[in-house]
Amino acid sequence: WSTIEQGLREASWLVVLLSPAAARSEYVANEIGWWLRHKDAGHILLVHDEGTLSWDRVRNDFSDASDCVPEPLRGAFREEPRWSDLSWFDAPGSSGTADPRFRERVADLASAIRGIPRDELLGDDVAQHKRSWRLARLAIGALSLLLVASVVASIIAISGSRRSSGAQRAVRC
């Protein structure tokens, strides 16, 4: 627990994966309880993994039907918290990380954690991707030039070696 507590103390955000298993976990409940005693509930990021999740606007809390919410989160928020829905991720027919929704959900979480607007973060990702492709093309071009140069040098060396051995044979005769 001391290692986990140290990690919680040093963290700025707590990411909680919401699932029925997490709702039943004593460890998850202890971590959330520690966070709520020492830090702000506004720095908890919720990721809906599986199970039922809904908000009761009358009670201003998670509904009783929500089977994936750990007990310490009930009553912890003054208003409906934002959560990222990844419950589709493992569903049949899902393309997992290749699904465009996955990239957007990760960008939602990363923008909150890094304090960067989501659109700017996605723009940086696109720019980095373009830079990587430019660098890859440059590397391929440089390696191609080196390959051509080595083939030419090999041909010259073999040709020179044949001329040299032919000249040596002519001298011996």
Secondary structure by P-SEA (a helix, b strand, c coil): caaaaaaaaaccbbbbbccccccccaaaaaaaaaaaaccccccbbbbbcccbbbbccccccccccccccccccccccccbbbbbbccccccccccccccaaaaaaaaaaaaaaacccaaaaaaaaaaaaaaaaaaaaaaaaaaaaaaaaaaaaaaaaaaaaaaaaaaaaaaac
